[in-house]
């Protein structure tokens, strides 16, 4: 019997990471990947539904713009696509949602075809502490932070660098990254730190924010974070910022006719992109 041809499907996903041990499936732990794959196998009546994701977020990190893909038999996609969102909403727990599903070219790869990932880290230094409705995704800081000094420090980190000082090294994975944006903007008592790069190594974003907070507190001078770029190993002087302030908000991709080339370029250049 001829095999059922495959259809690649993109999922746009949001989740509150508070009760998840990160994205990646782990034995005995509740993870976003496991919850989503189990829901997909249930509603599509498949033995497995393996997902490839754009960014493997850590324990406690949130997402409003996560992207993943999977390949489905075209007959299954044709039968289930119109009701898939509604059926997933019926079986998924309230802290994870699939916001959109759509067919994409076979060359689309949520991980390797991505041009950039955008994260936002939120901090409040309000004297009264965070708003109760926002406390789960905003870091409370007990002292006033120098946002201008933090912004100055952030500017010195932009560009293509070896971010070994800011990363937890993984065997075989490069720590060279192209940091496209790192900004600090204050609105009242809340600071929004926006971070955009082609990819991030393990703990990189939270380490960058931790270094900026050191400047904001006055413990470090604004050019200190950039001085760490000369190191070839993780710096013990960086405090990693708490996970709950971090949210993956968007992933960018090239036009459909450039997807395959981008995926090939990424896979050739890096091993272990996250």
Secondary structure by P-SEA (a helix, b strand, c coil): ccccbbbbbbbbbccccccccccccccccccaaaaaaaaaaaaacccbbbbbbcccccccbbbcbbbbbbbccaaaaaacccaaaaaaaacccccccccbbbbbcccccccccccbbbbbbbbbcccccccccccccbbbbccccaaaaaaaaaaaacccccccccccccccccccccccbbbbbbcccbbbbbbbccccccaaaaaaaaaaaaaaaccccccccccccccccccccccccccccccccccccccccaaaaaaaaaaacccccc
